[in-house]
Amino acid sequence: MQRVCFILKVKPEKVAEYRKAHEAVWPEMREALSRRGWHNYSLFLREDGTLVGYVETPDFRKAVAGMQEEPVNARWQATVKDLFEELPAGAADTSMRPLERVFYLA
């Protein structure tokens, strides 16, 4: 199981809107994430817009690629796209770049 952590940047003026969007993630989006191997998926957000994500998955690349095949993902990404400052790959999910793990205590 891979443990993946990543950072994205929400526009500071959109932090409240981002939080509100995640209060009720659509059931079909939650089901798609689970089906595509996203486990223990957590998002942490600071007031300045720094977003830290964590997920456990058998294969992060496959998990991201699998979500590209889910119609609900395209709809979700469209609703949150404008909340982010910079998305190098055009969408939040495809702009996630894993951080290097330097320590792990089991």
C-alpha positions in Angstrom: 0.0 0.0 0.0 1.4 3.4 -1.0 1.0 6.3 1.4 0.8 9.5 -0.7 0.9 13.1 0.5 0.5 16.1 -1.8 0.0 19.9 -1.6 -2.2 22.1 -3.7 -3.2 25.7 -3.2 -6.7 27.0 -2.8 -7.3 30.7 -3.4 -7.4 32.3 0.1 -10.6 34.1 -0.8 -12.2 30.7 -1.8 -11.3 28.7 1.4 -14.8 28.9 2.9 -16.3 27.8 -0.5 -13.8 24.9 -0.7 -14.7 23.8 2.8 -18.4 24.0 2.0 -18.0 21.9 -1.1 -16.4 19.1 0.9 -19.0 19.1 3.7 -21.2 17.0 1.4 -19.1 15.2 -1.2 -21.5 13.5 -3.6 -22.2 9.9 -2.7 -21.3 8.8 -6.3 -18.0 10.6 -6.1 -17.2 8.9 -2.8 -18.1 5.5 -4.3 -16.0 6.2 -7.4 -13.0 7.1 -5.2 -13.4 3.9 -3.2 -13.8 1.8 -6.3 -10.7 3.2 -7.8 -8.5 2.5 -4.8 -8.6 5.7 -2.7 -8.4 4.6 0.9 -8.1 6.7 4.1 -8.2 9.8 1.8 -8.0 13.0 3.9 -7.7 16.7 3.0 -6.3 19.3 5.4 -6.7 23.0 4.7 -5.1 26.1 6.3 -6.7 29.5 6.2 -4.0 30.7 3.7 -5.3 28.1 1.2 -2.6 25.5 1.7 -4.2 22.2 1.0 -2.5 19.0 2.2 -3.9 15.7 0.9 -3.2 12.2 2.1 -4.3 8.9 0.6 -3.4 5.2 0.9 -3.7 3.3 -2.3 -2.2 0.2 -3.9 -1.0 2.3 -6.9 -1.3 6.1 -7.0 -0.9 6.4 -10.7 -3.7 3.8 -11.3 -5.9 5.5 -8.7 -5.6 8.8 -10.5 -6.0 7.3 -13.9 -9.0 5.3 -12.8 -10.8 8.4 -11.7 -10.3 9.9 -15.2 -12.7 7.1 -16.4 -15.4 8.1 -13.9 -17.9 10.6 -15.4 -18.7 11.9 -11.9 -15.0 12.9 -11.5 -15.2 15.3 -14.5 -18.3 16.9 -13.0 -16.7 17.3 -9.6 -13.4 18.7 -11.0 -15.4 21.3 -12.9 -17.1 22.4 -9.7 -13.9 22.9 -7.8 -11.4 24.0 -10.5 -11.9 27.7 -10.0 -11.2 27.4 -6.3 -7.5 26.7 -6.9 -4.7 29.1 -7.5 -2.6 27.1 -9.9 -3.3 23.7 -11.5 -0.4 22.7 -13.7 -2.2 19.8 -15.2 -5.5 21.7 -15.6 -7.5 19.9 -12.8 -6.9 19.3 -9.1 -6.7 15.5 -9.3 -4.2 15.4 -12.2 -2.1 18.2 -10.6 -1.3 16.2 -7.5 2.4 15.5 -7.2 3.4 13.2 -4.3 5.8 14.5 -1.8 8.8 12.5 -0.9 8.4 10.6 2.3 11.5 11.0 4.5 10.3 9.3 7.6 7.7 6.7 8.7 7.0 5.3 12.1 4.9 2.2 12.0 
